[in-house]
Every structure is written in structure tokens, then in C-alpha cells.
Amino acid sequence: MISAAPMIFRTASFQDLDAATLYALLKLRADVFVVEQECAYPDIDGRDTEPGTRHLWYEVDRRPVAYLRMLIDEGPTGPVHRIGRVVTAPAARGDGLAGQLLTAALAVVGDDPAVLDAQAHLAKFYAKYGFAPSGPEFIEDGIPHLPMRRG
């Protein structure tokens, strides 16, 4: 664990994020996806600011230690929730925070359909939350991914 300080759950739309919080969330994403996983990709993709986007995270001492982003995509039969950018700081891994965030996100989703593109080695993790493969494995930024759907 990172600190003995209390773990606090937060959720916000883009408009509700202050600059310092937004910076800290983007830094966590960059530290893990771009630096640790060595994937140079456009993390800041314009979707963080969309009206339906929700940012969920846990923080300790005002520092995010786990995060996910919920989007609304237009599917062939109507809107579908997209979960992505699921990330946990190295020092907070193994504490179940990603699962807790996923549970919180799925409480918002309810019975509506939800999709995500899982790193292939995490497919069993997402299956515990009702996600099943919905297409063939693909490579994104050098990492095998698997599209998954729930509902």
C-alpha cells in the first residue's frame, strides 16, 4: 500500500475535475501505459471531455492510485457503455482496486450493455465481472487485446 492515509473513492465528469486532479489522473495513465508498458499512443484522445464521460478513481493523499474511464459509444442497436483506461499504480497493485472500480462502473451501467478492449492476459479478470469475448484478439500498441462485452 502507498500510505496509511484513507483511501477515497471519487467520480467526476470532465467539467467537475479541477486542473490538479486532471493532471494527476493523466500522469497516472501516462506513467503506466506510456512509460511502464512502453506504448507511445495518443492517450489524450479527446474523449475525456465528452459530456457522457465519467472518471472514477481511488486516491490517497489527493494522489490517484487507481482509475478507469467510462464512455458512451453509439452501438448498432443504440448507446453502449465503454470502459477503458483501467489502471492501477504499481505500489497499489494487489489491493483489488481495479475490481472495486469496475464494480462501481457496472453499478452505473446496470443491465445496459458494456464493452471494453481488455489486454488479453486480463480476460479472465474481466470475465469475473460478466464480460465475454466478442471478437478476435488484436494487437494494439504491441500488446494483444481482446474485445469483450457484457449484456
VMD Tcl script that draws the C-alpha trace (Angstrom):
set ca {
  {0.00 0.00 0.00}
  {1.11 3.54 -0.68}
  {0.20 5.28 2.60}
  {-1.66 4.77 5.86}
  {-3.92 7.68 4.86}
  {-7.51 6.79 3.99}
  {-8.39 5.54 0.52}
  {-11.06 7.80 -1.01}
  {-13.32 6.93 -3.96}
  {-14.06 9.73 -6.42}
  {-16.12 10.12 -9.57}
  {-16.50 13.16 -11.79}
  {-17.32 14.41 -15.25}
  {-14.62 16.36 -17.06}
  {-16.27 19.65 -16.14}
  {-16.09 18.69 -12.44}
  {-12.34 17.98 -12.48}
  {-10.02 20.70 -11.25}
  {-6.72 21.18 -13.09}
  {-4.59 19.49 -10.39}
  {-6.81 16.39 -10.32}
  {-6.94 16.12 -14.10}
  {-3.15 16.44 -14.24}
  {-2.74 13.68 -11.62}
  {-5.13 11.32 -13.45}
  {-3.39 11.86 -16.79}
  {0.00 11.40 -15.13}
  {-1.07 8.04 -13.67}
  {-2.25 6.90 -17.10}
  {0.97 8.06 -18.76}
  {3.20 6.55 -16.07}
  {1.68 3.10 -16.56}
  {0.56 2.92 -20.20}
  {3.20 5.05 -21.90}
  {6.25 4.66 -19.64}
  {5.88 1.28 -17.86}
  {4.24 -0.56 -20.77}
  {6.32 1.35 -23.35}
  {3.32 2.24 -25.54}
  {3.59 5.56 -27.28}
  {-0.03 6.25 -28.17}
  {-2.44 9.20 -28.04}
  {-3.80 8.74 -24.53}
  {-5.30 12.23 -24.64}
  {-7.76 11.30 -27.37}
  {-10.46 13.94 -26.94}
  {-12.89 11.55 -25.27}
  {-12.14 12.62 -21.68}
  {-14.12 15.81 -22.29}
  {-17.27 14.26 -23.82}
  {-20.50 15.04 -21.94}
  {-21.27 11.38 -21.09}
  {-17.75 10.53 -19.90}
  {-17.25 9.64 -16.23}
  {-13.89 9.39 -14.48}
  {-13.71 7.03 -11.48}
  {-10.67 6.72 -9.23}
  {-9.29 5.96 -5.81}
  {-6.91 8.41 -4.23}
  {-4.64 8.54 -1.21}
  {-3.33 11.90 -0.02}
  {-5.05 13.51 -3.06}
  {-2.94 11.27 -5.33}
  {-4.81 8.86 -7.65}
  {-3.73 5.24 -7.24}
  {-6.33 3.52 -9.44}
  {-8.53 4.86 -12.25}
  {-10.95 3.98 -15.04}
  {-12.86 5.93 -17.64}
  {-16.45 5.30 -18.72}
  {-17.61 6.48 -22.14}
  {-20.83 6.26 -24.10}
  {-20.39 4.78 -27.61}
  {-23.05 4.52 -30.25}
  {-23.55 0.78 -30.94}
  {-25.52 -0.81 -33.79}
  {-28.63 -1.07 -31.57}
  {-28.16 2.11 -29.52}
  {-25.86 3.51 -26.86}
  {-23.36 1.23 -25.16}
  {-21.09 1.94 -22.19}
  {-17.36 1.62 -22.91}
  {-14.98 1.03 -20.02}
  {-11.34 1.82 -20.58}
  {-8.09 3.22 -19.28}
  {-8.29 0.84 -16.31}
  {-5.03 1.46 -14.47}
  {-3.51 0.92 -11.03}
  {-0.30 2.48 -9.76}
  {2.42 -0.15 -9.19}
  {2.53 0.48 -5.43}
  {-1.25 -0.12 -5.14}
  {-1.49 -3.32 -7.17}
  {-2.85 -6.41 -5.48}
  {-5.27 -4.46 -3.29}
  {-8.30 -5.13 -5.51}
  {-8.77 -1.51 -6.52}
  {-9.33 -2.19 -10.22}
  {-12.06 -4.67 -9.33}
  {-13.67 -2.19 -6.96}
  {-13.66 0.47 -9.69}
  {-15.11 -1.99 -12.17}
  {-17.87 -2.89 -9.70}
  {-18.67 0.81 -9.24}
  {-18.74 1.34 -13.01}
  {-21.03 -1.65 -13.56}
  {-23.40 -0.33 -10.88}
  {-23.84 2.75 -13.10}
  {-24.24 0.59 -16.21}
  {-26.87 -1.64 -14.61}
  {-28.35 -4.02 -17.17}
  {-27.27 -1.91 -20.14}
  {-24.61 -3.36 -22.43}
  {-20.97 -2.57 -21.71}
  {-17.86 -3.18 -23.78}
  {-14.14 -2.95 -23.27}
  {-10.91 -3.89 -25.01}
  {-9.03 -5.97 -22.46}
  {-5.34 -6.63 -22.56}
  {-5.56 -10.33 -23.45}
  {-3.79 -11.53 -20.29}
  {-6.56 -9.84 -18.25}
  {-9.51 -11.54 -19.97}
  {-10.12 -13.87 -17.01}
  {-10.20 -10.88 -14.65}
  {-12.92 -9.20 -16.73}
  {-14.81 -12.48 -17.11}
  {-15.33 -12.44 -13.32}
  {-17.46 -9.34 -13.91}
  {-19.60 -10.87 -16.64}
  {-17.58 -9.87 -19.70}
  {-17.14 -12.38 -22.52}
  {-15.03 -12.21 -25.69}
  {-16.94 -10.53 -28.52}
  {-14.43 -10.73 -31.33}
  {-10.96 -11.90 -32.31}
  {-7.81 -10.92 -30.46}
  {-5.97 -7.96 -31.96}
  {-2.68 -6.15 -31.38}
  {-2.78 -2.57 -30.14}
  {0.47 -0.76 -29.42}
  {2.31 -4.09 -29.44}
  {0.03 -5.64 -26.78}
  {-2.54 -8.38 -27.51}
  {-6.08 -7.20 -26.73}
  {-9.46 -8.92 -26.73}
  {-12.76 -7.13 -27.31}
  {-15.22 -8.10 -24.57}
  {-18.91 -7.43 -23.95}
  {-21.30 -7.70 -21.03}
  {-25.06 -7.67 -21.54}
}
mol new
graphics top color blue
foreach p $ca { graphics top sphere $p radius 0.5 }
foreach p [lrange $ca 0 end-1] q [lrange $ca 1 end] { graphics top cylinder $p $q radius 0.2 }
display resetview
